[in-house]
Amino acid sequence: MMRTVYQMLAAAGLALVLIPSVLHYFNNIGNEQMKTYLFLGTILWFAGAIPWLGRKKKENSLK
């Protein structure tokens, strides 16, 4: 359950990095607004990705 929450948080962070970059490219948002979204997206990405990407899988005890 928590893994799903972390994955959704990381996906939201990734969207906050990608979407503003495209919007800035097409001159729909300004430079400072894009930087703010990129900063928030980076923080969300690391907050969501580190807990579920850094975990080691449990070993199978059926040896």
C-alpha positions in Angstrom: 0.0 0.0 0.0 2.7 2.5 0.9 4.7 1.5 -2.2 1.7 2.7 -4.3 1.6 6.0 -2.4 5.3 6.5 -3.0 5.0 5.7 -6.7 2.1 8.1 -7.1 4.1 10.8 -5.3 7.1 10.2 -7.6 4.9 10.3 -10.7 3.4 13.6 -9.6 6.9 14.9 -9.2 8.0 13.7 -12.6 4.9 15.4 -14.1 5.9 18.6 -12.3 9.3 18.4 -14.0 8.1 17.5 -17.5 4.9 19.5 -18.1 6.3 22.9 -17.1 9.3 22.4 -19.3 7.1 21.8 -22.3 4.9 24.7 -21.4 7.9 27.0 -21.1 9.2 25.8 -24.5 5.9 26.9 -26.1 6.0 30.2 -24.1 3.0 29.5 -22.1 4.7 30.1 -18.7 7.5 32.3 -17.6 11.0 31.4 -16.6 10.5 32.0 -12.8 7.3 30.0 -12.7 8.9 27.1 -14.6 11.8 27.1 -12.1 9.4 27.0 -9.2 7.6 24.0 -10.6 10.8 22.2 -11.4 12.1 22.7 -7.9 8.8 21.4 -6.4 8.8 18.5 -8.9 12.3 17.5 -8.0 11.5 17.5 -4.3 8.4 15.4 -4.9 10.3 13.0 -7.1 13.0 12.3 -4.5 10.5 12.1 -1.6 8.5 9.5 -3.5 11.2 7.6 -5.4 13.9 7.1 -2.7 11.7 5.0 -0.4 10.5 2.5 -3.0 13.5 2.4 -5.3 16.0 2.0 -2.5 14.4 -1.0 -0.9 15.9 -4.5 -1.2 13.5 -7.3 -2.0 13.0 -10.0 0.6 14.8 -13.2 -0.2 12.8 -16.3 -0.8 13.2 -18.6 2.1 12.3 -21.8 0.1 15.8 -23.1 -0.5 
